[in-house]
Amino acid sequence: PPPPPPPPKPPPKEEVVLTEEDYKAMYTESAKKAGYGAAAMLGVGLVSPTAAFSNMFTTFALSGVIGYQVVWGVAHSLHSPLMAVTNAVSGMTAVGGMYTMGGGLVPSTLSETLGFTATAISAVNITGGFLVTKKMLDMFKRPTDPPEFYELYAYPTAGFIGGFGLINLGFPQAASIAATASALGCIGGIAGLASQSTARMGLVSGMSGVSIGIAATIGSLSWPASTYVQLAAALGGGGFAGYEIAKRVDPTSLPQTVAAFHSLVGLAAVFSAAADYLEHAAHSPEMLDGVRLTSIALASVIGGVTTTGSVIAFGKLNGNLSSAPLQLEQRDQINMAAGAGTVAMMGLLMTMGHSHPAAGMVALAGMGVLSGGLGLHMTASIGGADMPVVITVLNSYSGWALCAEGFMLDKPILTTVGALIGSSGAILTHIMCVAMNRDIVSVLLGGYGTSATGGGEAMVFEGEATFTDVEATVENLKAAKEVIVVPGYGLAVANGQYAMAEIAKELRAQGVNLRFAIHPVAGRMPGQLNVLLAEAGVPYDIVLEMEEINDDFKDTDICLVVGANDTVNSAAIEDPNSIIAGMPVLHVWEAKNVIVMKRSMGAGYAGADNPVFIKDNTDMLLGDAKKTLDAIKAKLDD
């Protein structure tokens, strides 16, 4: 018997006409939020303990606003380089480590050992992050681009650092001005990612900013010569390790590499905070005021969550751990107990840490264990489909940990850079959640389903798929005038981007208007597919974002879906009870013909059946993506 007809399309949404009262309600809600913000600012003014704290809070607030504006300007296609460059800039945790180093050629106390370790692992981030960013941005270069000579900017950077070294001997404010120059360079490092034409200039700016920041820190120290040798070993050893790691990174391994770098930032923050407390508890307990102890506590807790959460994210993304969520009984109660215990340990440090070093040590250890356990359990309880959101959240956490270090050490450069990174991660998290129609609280607590998922049973889509072969696919592609290719993570796993790039090049040479459509959460981190295609030589100007191309599918002859599933699943629109209901997806089914390349008919990461596979205008081309694309390319060459 013939298969049953497909379910009816949902009726079109009626256009909502807003009344004057509706507009007034929107303004009222906005005014309320402004009122809350004003009240919060007054509250900070009431509790601000010192002028130094107020100044640092001003730096934090202004840096947050700058970060918000700058990060929103970053091109979507450059979100992966954005995460890599913030990884590098977050290596400024080295500053916190450097202030607790000492002992000559080798550390002589626990605090000095922690400071050395924090500096070394921060150097891994600096070198590795910048090298990974450079590799990615170089992939976007086109043969027609004009020559670039960014190496010339090394001269003014070196000149500034050399000049600072000279004037710092007699002018005590030189280090403060150098720190300002460093902050400006780091801001420029992110602002440059607003477009492909300025992205590599942004990389140079970020590298200059971090270099000046490290130099300004060294200039503010008064060490014996032997300790500078120890510093060179920490920075050189960590930098070499970062270089070796970055050399091996390719677009497919980007997400897990970024997660691994996040763990180092978190660990450096924990070590720097612990070292700072130990140093002051032993030699200058009078400096352990409320602001410093609170900052130490925040850096320890945020760093602890970031460290273990990033390790688990790395394991899931790298295949060392199952991508399935850990579902322990009473997991929410476990999280609440760990959170309450962490807050109690923070309270113990802030109330007794200045006068009872033993209690402070117990509090530090307790915070480390509890916050680490919280990060481990919460991340393990999140499924693999939500890892893009987890990575951006951890990116944000690393920034806030750096902010806490800035307050702890009274160093505005760390607060500025931390606010930039925290804003970056928060904005990327928002973009990811919107693209998945997910609520961030639900994601972090291990929930599933979108904010629009109903409470009923998901629809059962019945029908039979039709299958095609390479020969028919090639004939259809040759006959088409308009083609859209939708790549997914399956393309990355199969390493099929090079064959896909050759197919695109040949079809475009034959007059086919072939373009690529990228969903914001395609892959395992923001912008991963953009980098993957750039690596294979696909020009970035034919790679479009979902909102730029979604309306064009209805005028497309063939849509070729390669290794994508959830991001092209029409159940998001057709089934209000689907686990991905309401998620913005690419409307591939609106094309005249859809060819879906997959290994099997299985569901995607979210576990939702895809009715696109059984639609009348869809043909399935099953098999390994690379082998199939190679076969298509060979047929096109015949």
Secondary structure, 3 states (H helix, E strand, C coil): CCCCCCCCCCCCCCCCCCCHHHHHHHHHHHHHHHHHHHHHHHHHHHHCCCHHHHHHHHHHHHHHHHHHHHHHCCCHHHHHHHHHHHHHHHHHHHHHHHCCCCCCCCCCCHHHHHHHHHHHHHHHHHHHHHHHHHHHHHHCCCCCCCCCCHHHHHHHHHHHHHHHHHHCCCCCCHHHHHHHHHHHHHHHHHHHHHCHHHHHHHHHHHHHHHHHHHHHHHHCCCCCHHHHHHHHHHHHHHHHHHHHHHHCCCHHHHHHHHHHHHHHHHHHHHHHHHHHHHHHHHHCHHHCCHHHHHHHHHHHHHHHHHHHHHHHHHHHHHCCCCCCCCCCCCHHHHHHHHHHHHHHHHHHHHHHCCCCHHHHHHHHHHHHHHHHHHHHHHHHCCCHHHHHHHHHHHHHHHHHHHHHHHHHHCCHHHHHHHHHHHHHHHHHHHHHHHHHCCCHHHHHCCCCCCCCCCCCCCCCCCCCCEECCHHHHHHHHHHCCEEEEEECHHHHHHCCHHHHHHHHHHHHHCCCEEEEEECCCCCCCCCHHHHHHHHCCCCHHHEEEHHHHHHHHHHCCEEEEECCCHHHCCHHHHCCCCCCCCCCCCCHHHCCEEEEEECCCCCCCCCCCCHHHHCCCEEEEECCHHHHHHHHHHHHHC
